[in-house]
Amino acid sequence: MKRHLTVLTSAVLAFTLLTSTAFAAEPVQGTTAPAVSVAASKTTADFKDLASLEAGLKTQIDALLALGYMDGKGDTFDIVGQMTRAEAAKLAAKVFKLAVDEKAVSTFTDVSAEDGAAAWAIPFIEAAKAKGLVDGVADGAFAPNEPVTIGQLAAILVRGFGKASEVKETDPWFNGYLEVAKGNGVDLGLDGAKKATRGDLVAAAYLAAKVVEQASKPAKASIKEVKQTGAKTISVVLNRDVDTAKATLALTRGTTSVATTATWADDKKTATLVLNDVKMMDGDYTVTLGGLDATAIDKATGTLKGAAEKVVKLEFVNSGDTIAKSPKVRVEVKPTNQFGETATFSSANYTVYATTTQAATVAKTDDGKLYVQLNTSDAGLISNASQISVNIYDNMEHLSATKTFTVGVQPLLSKVELGTVTYKNNKTALSVAGDTAVIALTQYDQYGTIITKDSGSVVPPMVSIAPYESKLKAEITDDNLDGVDDVVVKADAKVEIGGDYTVQVFGGNTTATAKLTTKATAMANKVELVQPGDTWAAGDSNKYIEIVAYDAEGNKLTADDIAQNAKDGRFTVSVGGNVVTGESGDVPAVMLDAKRLIVIDGPNKGKIYIKKLEGKGIANIFIALIGIGLNSQAQLTLPVSDARYPVGLRVATNLASKAVNTADNNGKLQIVDQYGSTITGFATTQSGNRIDLIENGRSVTYDVYATVMPSSDYIGTYSGDLTLAPGSQELAIGAFSDKEFKFTPVGAAKNATVTAKFQLRKRDFSGAILGNVLDEAVSTKSMKFQVLDPVTEKLTYSLNGARDLFSTLDNDLTKNIPAATVVDSSILGISLSLSAKDAGANEVKVPNTIVSVVSDTYSTANLQVSGGKVYVLGNKAGTANITAIYTTPKGETDFVRSTVTVKSDAIAIQSISSSSSKTFKQSDANGQLAWFIMGDVAVKDQYGDEFKNANLALFRNVAPVIYMVNDVSPGLTVTLSNSTEGVNNQVDVIYDGGVSGGSFTMTAVTANGKSTTTRVIISN
């Protein structure tokens, strides 16, 4: 028994992957599937032996019951009972979607329509028999109530899969069927002689249905159906599931893009599009499936006729016929659109008439409810006697609703209700002073009508918070000025202990409650220091120690939390040894706490800042939390090693070993110190003095001796960040390390060579005067390249740089952007360049000498040759084979080929980036553009195109970016205004009186919600 349950449990755990649609067998064309009444089907709650099953297992059995795969046995399900041959036949018919004839006549002697216990199985048995999945036993009998073995169940499934021919002859016979069933995704175990249980039926049903579903799934995705389901919603159904992390759905009306948000269902083939800014209109719409590889899509578009929203029904919501005698009575009206939704039109869409002295008005609440407001306080209206008639009229569809109300007495609070708790400023709890939570309060009078702020209710409601907390203040007031009171709860101080509170409102002999959450304001209660993973050496600058802190509940604090604790003076920090702290040019005072020890802004927020390590020795770092109930401290003792000095040369970019005339050959070396780091200079003290490197009692220094030795027949130029001319030269460390140099042969003889030798040297530096060479080869590197003979050397050329392109010139948005349509400069295009290898597959530097280009499909892409390269710009969707004609070093012409694919999938932004922090003087920041302030803003789309800085404005219709300013420190005013680029991206930074520094956060957001932030530090 235990073994049976294990099989069942493992199968059902996977059932969550299979939606009910996998079980909804579609009838074979020309036949009728057995009707299943979901409403009438039983659930696990109807079977007493399933009461103790886990919830997930119950959910899946409920699905089988609802879809008619299984039935119970009276008030039990009998999950461990044996499965009969009749049940096996039903399983086969359901899983393999067989044509089931409800009027089928039994061909077996022991299965009769007159036998109520077996008659239900006749259609399934006959359908399975017709497909060769089951057969009788002997003498024309079927034995419907006999048990089925695991082996027999495997045989049924293998035949249904059409895999019977793959079964090998085995002993016992069922092993071959079990093996093939397992190979096709249905593992029924090894014991084919075991009698199958109803639990095995569940396992087999899931696994087999999954196999059938996978086999019948289309190879490529297509849009199967698009349908408008609301004023702003469209349902999209695909023919198969897709990778929803990549798939995109774009909506257009005619040729105009319509911004939407897509939400995919769990089946990954159904999505709902919600229009972001507008409602659907009358006209033709197209939904386009994109984001997937082109080979994975068959039918990429679906069309629908859009319908503008219209009101089809108007009705009064008030169930009663009496309203209060009051200056302001609200009578709710529900307008319903053709989709069954509450219509979204504004109150101006309606006209209201009422038989009151003062004209009635119509308005809407923030949550979209429509109401008529009446003044029934007129002295001429007699309580419980006078009647008024209210008529509301839809101005567009000419619909109306009328209702007559009796005027009652003054409103009395009869019932209160509380809605959901909303925390302002996108918070999820109350934490610091000023945090506010708003709870929608609905008050009903004795007639069931909503009481407004000016209704004149006799007894107002009362509010309280339990348990009592002095830092939380609750009041009943109209927070959003909609004329209806809300419950507003504010924190008037920092919350030190988080928890849940109950907000209670009493009124009209009723009580309403809501749960309010507070969160401790991330106050450090325990502190630790993290040992740095890098080397600390004398003369190093800008070193950081990470602080780790926890609150009283053991929650780890964020860097922002730690910075706030530092601002509050909660940490005590001291340093010792040859360590210098305080502000610097890289980390100004505005980025540090009041003690100038902990960074409170920028990328290293929440860390201890060490400005300079003055000398070799020990650095002591101590931090503590001291106060009432606090006693946490941490200390680090860090060795400060010898000042950094050069010990070696490292190749960053090696020269290609071969090149042809006019090809650039670039190289770069770096100088590394004794700790393996790249250095570009010598260590200094805080005062800027160089730290002496002492060896054997005297000062030493280092330089690089570079020797460039071209052969006598070499002719060329020498350029780059570092110009290395023929001969020898002494180079300072800073002038050499990490600097690129370039050799370009021009008219050099065949087989001419250039050898570059670099020697890191140690020299005497006594008295700070450059002296004799003490070691001429501390480290040596050599590079050499040969100028190939273009006549005798066989080179294989390639055309590099191809990738997918957007159909720029065929798109209404991009073809009208001048910067987008210039073939050799458009950022929506690509450039293709030459590369070459010799017979040994070694890289050979060659110039770009392309002179012309042709394509087999000119409508797909526009081509242009410039500067020896091919520039490609997409036109219409398709594939183009490109052939480029180039001049060889021999002076002959040859060709290379490449392929580009142009797609019409709408440009979708994949990422946006900027610097994490930037520091400016106020005068340098004021009036600058946002992308400059953020340290280069770069937006990339799915094609690999990058829109950067000034190009963002040029391509704002394709890749729009909105800039925002927030978290501005006190004393600083930062605003955005329109710039010369024509967008709202000019940053104006102004100091208030007496302020000389501050910070703010700049955020850049794309149309699809991707964002990047930069913390901007202003320091003068």
Rosetta blueprint (number, residue, H / E / L):
1 M L
2 K H
3 R H
4 H H
5 L H
6 T H
7 V H
8 L H
9 T H
10 S H
11 A H
12 V H
13 L H
14 A H
15 F H
16 T L
17 L L
18 L L
19 T L
20 S H
21 T H
22 A H
23 F L
24 A L
25 A L
26 E L
27 P L
28 V L
29 Q L
30 G L
31 T L
32 T L
33 A L
34 P L
35 A L
36 V L
37 S L
38 V L
39 A L
40 A L
41 S L
42 K L
43 T L
44 T H
45 A H
46 D H
47 F L
48 K H
49 D H
50 L H
51 A L
52 S L
53 L L
54 E L
55 A H
56 G H
57 L H
58 K H
59 T H
60 Q H
61 I H
62 D H
63 A H
64 L H
65 L H
66 A H
67 L L
68 G L
69 Y L
70 M L
71 D L
72 G L
73 K E
74 G L
75 D L
76 T E
77 F L
78 D L
79 I L
80 V L
81 G L
82 Q E
83 M L
84 T E
85 R H
86 A H
87 E H
88 A H
89 A H
90 K H
91 L H
92 A H
93 A H
94 K H
95 V H
96 F L
97 K L
98 L L
99 A L
100 V L
101 D L
102 E L
103 K L
104 A L
105 V L
106 S L
107 T L
108 F L
109 T L
110 D L
111 V L
112 S L
113 A L
114 E L
115 D L
116 G L
117 A L
118 A L
119 A H
120 W H
121 A H
122 I H
123 P H
124 F H
125 I H
126 E H
127 A H
128 A H
129 K H
130 A H
131 K L
132 G L
133 L L
134 V L
135 D L
136 G L
137 V L
138 A L
139 D L
140 G L
141 A L
142 F L
143 A L
144 P L
145 N L
146 E L
147 P E
148 V L
149 T E
150 I H
151 G H
152 Q H
153 L H
154 A H
155 A H
156 I H
157 L H
158 V H
159 R H
160 G H
161 F H
162 G L
163 K L
164 A H
165 S H
166 E H
167 V L
168 K L
169 E L
170 T L
171 D L
172 P L
173 W L
174 F H
175 N H
176 G H
177 Y H
178 L H
179 E H
180 V H
181 A H
182 K H
183 G H
184 N L
185 G L
186 V L
187 D L
188 L L
189 G L
190 L L
191 D L
192 G L
193 A L
194 K L
195 K E
196 A L
197 T E
198 R H
199 G H
200 D H
201 L H
202 V H
203 A H
204 A H
205 A H
206 Y H
207 L H
208 A H
209 A H
210 K H
211 V H
212 V H
213 E H
214 Q H
215 A H
216 S H
217 K L
218 P L
219 A L
220 K L
221 A E
222 S L
223 I E
224 K E
225 E E
226 V E
227 K E
228 Q E
229 T L
230 G L
231 A L
232 K L
233 T E
234 I E
235 S E
236 V E
237 V E
238 L E
239 N L
240 R L
241 D L
242 V L
243 D L
244 T L
245 A L
246 K L
247 A L
248 T E
249 L E
250 A E
251 L E
252 T E
253 R E
254 G L
255 T L
256 T E
257 S E
258 V E
259 A L
260 T E
261 T E
262 A E
263 T E
264 W E
265 A L
266 D L
267 D L
268 K L
269 K L
270 T E
271 A E
272 T E
273 L E
274 V E
275 L E
276 N L
277 D L
278 V L
279 K L
280 M L
281 M L
282 D L
283 G E
284 D E
285 Y E
286 T E
287 V E
288 T E
289 L E
290 G E
291 G L
292 L L
293 D L
294 A H
295 T H
296 A H
297 I E
298 D L
299 K L
300 A L
301 T E
302 G E
303 T E
304 L E
305 K E
306 G E
307 A L
308 A L
309 E L
310 K L
311 V E
312 V E
313 K E
314 L E
315 E E
316 F E
317 V L
318 N L
319 S L
320 G L
321 D L
322 T E
323 I E
324 A L
325 K L
326 S L
327 P L
328 K L
329 V E
330 R E
331 V E
332 E E
333 V E
334 K E
335 P E
336 T E
337 N E
338 Q L
339 F L
340 G L
341 E L
342 T E
343 A L
344 T L
345 F L
346 S L
347 S H
348 A H
349 N H
350 Y E
351 T E
352 V E
353 Y E
354 A E
355 T L
356 T L
357 T L
358 Q L
359 A L
360 A L
361 T E
362 V E
363 A E
364 K E
365 T L
366 D L
367 D L
368 G L
369 K L
370 L E
371 Y E
372 V E
373 Q E
374 L E
375 N L
376 T L
377 S L
378 D L
379 A L
380 G L
381 L L
382 I L
383 S L
384 N L
385 A L
386 S L
387 Q E
388 I E
389 S E
390 V E
391 N E
392 I E
393 Y E
394 D E
395 N L
396 M L
397 E L
398 H L
399 L L
400 S E
401 A E
402 T E
403 K E
404 T E
405 F E
406 T E
407 V E
408 G L
409 V L
410 Q L
411 P L
412 L L
413 L E
414 S E
415 K E
416 V E
417 E E
418 L E
419 G E
420 T E
421 V E
422 T E
423 Y E
424 K H
425 N H
426 N H
427 K L
428 T L
429 A L
430 L E
431 S L
432 V L
433 A L
434 G L
435 D L
436 T E
437 A E
438 V E
439 I E
440 A E
441 L E
442 T E
443 Q E
444 Y E
445 D E
446 Q L
447 Y L
448 G L
449 T L
450 I E
451 I L
452 T L
453 K L
454 D L
455 S L
456 G L
457 S L
458 V L
459 V L
460 P L
461 P L
462 M E
463 V E
464 S E
465 I E
466 A E
467 P L
468 Y L
469 E L
470 S L
471 K L
472 L E
473 K E
474 A E
475 E E
476 I E
477 T E
478 D L
479 D L
480 N L
481 L L
482 D L
483 G L
484 V L
485 D L
486 D E
487 V E
488 V E
489 V E
490 K E
491 A E
492 D L
493 A L
494 K L
495 V L
496 E L
497 I L
498 G L
499 G E
500 D E
501 Y E
502 T E
503 V E
504 Q E
505 V E
506 F E
507 G E
508 G L
509 N L
510 T E
511 T E
512 A E
513 T E
514 A E
515 K E
516 L E
517 T E
518 T E
519 K L
520 A L
521 T L
522 A L
523 M L
524 A L
525 N L
526 K E
527 V E
528 E E
529 L E
530 V L
531 Q L
532 P L
533 G L
534 D L
535 T L
536 W L
537 A E
538 A L
539 G L
540 D L
541 S E
542 N E
543 K E
544 Y E
545 I E
546 E E
547 I E
548 V E
549 A E
550 Y E
551 D L
552 A L
553 E L
554 G L
555 N L
556 K E
557 L L
558 T L
559 A H
560 D H
561 D H
562 I H
563 A H
564 Q H
565 N H
566 A H
567 K H
568 D L
569 G L
570 R L
571 F E
572 T E
573 V E
574 S E
575 V E
576 G E
577 G L
578 N L
579 V E
580 V E
581 T L
582 G L
583 E L
584 S L
585 G L
586 D L
587 V L
588 P L
589 A H
590 V H
591 M H
592 L E
593 D L
594 A L
595 K L
596 R L
597 L L
598 I E
599 V E
600 I L
601 D L
602 G L
603 P L
604 N L
605 K L
606 G L
607 K E
608 I E
609 Y E
610 I E
611 K E
612 K E
613 L E
614 E L
615 G L
616 K L
617 G E
618 I E
619 A E
620 N E
621 I E
622 F E
623 I E
624 A E
625 L E
626 I E
627 G E
628 I L
629 G L
630 L E
631 N E
632 S E
633 Q E
634 A E
635 Q E
636 L E
637 T E
638 L E
639 P E
640 V E
641 S E
642 D L
643 A L
644 R L
645 Y L
646 P E
647 V E
648 G E
649 L E
650 R E
651 V E
652 A E
653 T E
654 N L
655 L L
656 A L
657 S L
658 K E
659 A E
660 V L
661 N L
662 T L
663 A L
664 D L
665 N E
666 N E
667 G E
668 K E
669 L E
670 Q E
671 I E
672 V E
673 D E
674 Q L
675 Y L
676 G L
677 S L
678 T E
679 I E
680 T L
681 G L
682 F L
683 A L
684 T E
685 T L
686 Q L
687 S L
688 G L
689 N L
690 R E
691 I L
692 D L
693 L E
694 I E
695 E E
696 N L
697 G L
698 R E
699 S E
700 V E
701 T E
702 Y E
703 D E
704 V E
705 Y E
706 A E
707 T E
708 V E
709 M E
710 P E
711 S L
712 S L
713 D L
714 Y L
715 I L
716 G E
717 T E
718 Y E
719 S E
720 G E
721 D L
722 L L
723 T L
724 L L
725 A L
726 P L
727 G E
728 S E
729 Q E
730 E E
731 L E
732 A L
733 I H
734 G H
735 A H
736 F H
737 S L
738 D L
739 K E
740 E E
741 F E
742 K E
743 F E
744 T E
745 P E
746 V L
747 G L
748 A L
749 A L
750 K L
751 N L
752 A L
753 T E
754 V E
755 T E
756 A E
757 K E
758 F E
759 Q E
760 L E
761 R E
762 K E
763 R E
764 D E
765 F L
766 S H
767 G H
768 A H
769 I L
770 L L
771 G L
772 N L
773 V E
774 L E
775 D E
776 E E
777 A E
778 V E
779 S E
780 T E
781 K E
782 S E
783 M E
784 K E
785 F E
786 Q E
787 V E
788 L L
789 D L
790 P L
791 V L
792 T L
793 E L
794 K L
795 L L
796 T E
797 Y E
798 S E
799 L E
800 N E
801 G L
802 A L
803 R L
804 D L
805 L E
806 F E
807 S L
808 T H
809 L H
810 D H
811 N L
812 D L
813 L L
814 T L
815 K L
816 N L
817 I L
818 P H
819 A H
820 A H
821 T H
822 V L
823 V L
824 D L
825 S L
826 S L
827 I L
828 L L
829 G L
830 I E
831 S E
832 L E
833 S E
834 L E
835 S E
836 A E
837 K E
838 D L
839 A L
840 G L
841 A L
842 N L
843 E E
844 V E
845 K E
846 V L
847 P L
848 N L
849 T L
850 I E
851 V E
852 S E
853 V E
854 V E
855 S E
856 D L
857 T L
858 Y L
859 S L
860 T L
861 A E
862 N E
863 L E
864 Q E
865 V E
866 S E
867 G L
868 G L
869 K E
870 V E
871 Y E
872 V E
873 L E
874 G E
875 N L
876 K L
877 A L
878 G E
879 T E
880 A E
881 N E
882 I E
883 T E
884 A E
885 I E
886 Y E
887 T E
888 T L
889 P L
890 K L
891 G L
892 E L
893 T E
894 D E
895 F E
896 V E
897 R E
898 S E
899 T E
900 V E
901 T E
902 V E
903 K E
904 S L
905 D L
906 A L
907 I L
908 A L
909 I E
910 Q E
911 S E
912 I E
913 S E
914 S L
915 S L
916 S L
917 S E
918 K E
919 T E
920 F E
921 K L
922 Q H
923 S H
924 D H
925 A H
926 N L
927 G L
928 Q E
929 L E
930 A H
931 W H
932 F H
933 I H
934 M L
935 G L
936 D L
937 V L
938 A E
939 V E
940 K E
941 D E
942 Q L
943 Y L
944 G L
945 D L
946 E E
947 F E
948 K E
949 N L
950 A H
951 N H
952 L H
953 A H
954 L H
955 F L
956 R L
957 N L
958 V L
959 A L
960 P L
961 V E
962 I E
963 Y E
964 M E
965 V E
966 N E
967 D L
968 V L
969 S L
970 P L
971 G L
972 L E
973 T E
974 V E
975 T E
976 L E
977 S E
978 N E
979 S L
980 T L
981 E L
982 G L
983 V L
984 N E
985 N E
986 Q E
987 V E
988 D E
989 V E
990 I E
991 Y E
992 D L
993 G L
994 G L
995 V L
996 S L
997 G E
998 G E
999 S E
1000 F E
1001 T E
1002 M E
1003 T E
1004 A E
1005 V E
1006 T E
1007 A L
1008 N L
1009 G L
1010 K L
1011 S E
1012 T E
1013 T E
1014 T E
1015 R E
1016 V E
1017 I E
1018 I E
1019 S E
1020 N L
